Each structure stands twice: as structure tokens, then as C-alpha cells.
Amino acid sequence: VDLLSLSAACDALDQHNLKQNDQPMDILQIINCLTTIYDRLEQEHNNLVNVPLCVDMCLNWLLNVYDTGRTGRIRVLSFKTGVISLCKAHLEDKYRYLFKQVASSTGFCDQRRLGLLLHDSIQIPRQLGEVASFGGSNIEPSVRSCFQFANNKPEIEAALFLDWMRLEPQSMVWLPVLHRVAAAETAKHQAKCNICKECPIIGFRYRSLKHFNYDICQSCFFSGRVAKGHKMHYPMVEYCTPTTSGEDVRDFAKVLKNKFRTKRYFAKHPRMGYLPVQTVLEGDNMET
């Protein structure tokens, strides 16, 4: 699915008249739509796509995610959420498309409709057993977070939804992380790891915002290794692509500011790379 463009996905969905998002799709409908998608991909990437195998694997993945009871049916919205989330498109284009699926004809979305979208989205990490890392399977706290961000308006428009998503709410942070992982696979950074001395750094690069010229490669960062004088609670910034001159200047200014801050300050003000949501035990369950 990562070879599929957003426009090609939309063409396939329109070709099969999948416009009623609340309607169920049976196995045959899913297979027919997936066959259309992979037939097109085979024409563009014939050495990478085995249509019957890809259709079978994608079908099983969709059923594992959205039809755990094996009823043989999933909602059109679930099908779209699964395919669009993993297709080849810019992150914000995915957000716009998915929001449009739950918005009214006037372009606004209420809490119930947003809950349907977030519920279908969180099923993807849930199927991998990672749902606890993203705030649990109850999406009500995330819905509440979004509407609080919108000053508790009864409905929100796409622009507000995008602004909230840019904060990377905990329940949805898996999707931008997925994009960064994909971007980092081939990234080469003209920097040396201060711990293992790898140069250039391949993959993710972690730059200190406390010390000048302090970088860590992804292997050392994920294993929790640090060099003498650098604490784990010191702020760092993650890069999945080589830095620009503007980012270098911005980080230099942040390091300069942090030089005057104490260890106690960093211990009291930990930085989180996402917008946290309340725990799974809080609030009403909106999944149904």
C-alpha cells in the first residue's frame, strides 16, 4: 500500500462507488476494490507487485484490524482509514482526506463523527499490541482534547483539526512517527555520534539542545547510551532528514538559552514529543 498515491486510491474508491462511509463492505467488495488498486500498482511497479498475493495479504490485514470477530464485513470508513493511513501521500493530505470523510456537507465535524475516525485510526496500533503506548483504546479523551483545543465549539472545521493534529496527539502520534521512520531509512547526516563515533549518522539523528555539537545516532539513543556530562533528561531534537541552515540556527539559539538553565529546571520541565491525552480509564467510551 505504501506505493499507492492518494489520487490513485481516490480513483479506486470512486470507481467502486464507496461514498457511504457508514455502509458495510463484504469480503467480495473488499477484494474487488483491492484488486483494482493492485492492478494499477502492477502496471506502475510490475517487478514489485504480485496482485493475488498483495490482495490476499491486504485483505487479511484489514480483517485483522477491523473485523476481529470475523463477521466478513467492515465499514467503508474503516477500509478508507486503513488504506489511506498507509498509502504514499503527504501527512497533512492524509489528515485532510480523513477529516473530509467524517465532516458534514458544510465541512464541519461534531464529537461523535470525530470519535468514529479516531476509533478506526487507533485500531491499527491496537492490532500490533501497541495501543497502551498511545493512550489506550478509549478515544473519548482524544476527542475531548481536540474540542478543548477548539475552545469547546460544538463543531470543528478542517483547519482546527489540522492544527490539533500538528501537535501530534498521543492517540494519533503513531502516524507521523511512521512517516518519520520511512523518511529516516535512507537519511545520511553530516554529523558524528558522540558515543559510538559513527559518521555520517544513518537514520535518525538526535541533537542535544543543551550542549553544542553533541549528536547521537539512533542505535545509541534507543539503547539509552549517553556520553559523560549529558543527562537523559536534557532536551534533544530528532531529525529524520538532514538539517537545513535555518534549523541549525534555531537549534544554536536554543542551546544558547539552555546553557543558562539548571539541572533542576530540566528535571521539572521534561519535554514530550507529543500531546498527551488522559488515561484509558477516564471519560466515557465512545467506541460504539
Secondary structure, DSSP 8 states (H G I E B T S, - for coil): -TT-BHHHHHHHHHHTT---TTSEEEHHHHHHHHHHHHHHHHHH-TTT--HHHHHHHHHHHHHHHH-TT--SEEEHHHHHHHHHHHSBS-HHHHHHHHHHHHS-TTSEE-HHHHHHHHHHHHHHHHHTT-GGGGT-S--HHHHHHHHHHTTT-SSEEHHHHHHHHHT-BTTTTHHHHHHHHHHHTT-EES---TTT--SSEES-EEEESSSTT-EEEHHHHHTT---TT--TTS-EEEESS---HHHHHHHHHHHHHHTTS-HHHHHHS---SSB----TTSS-----
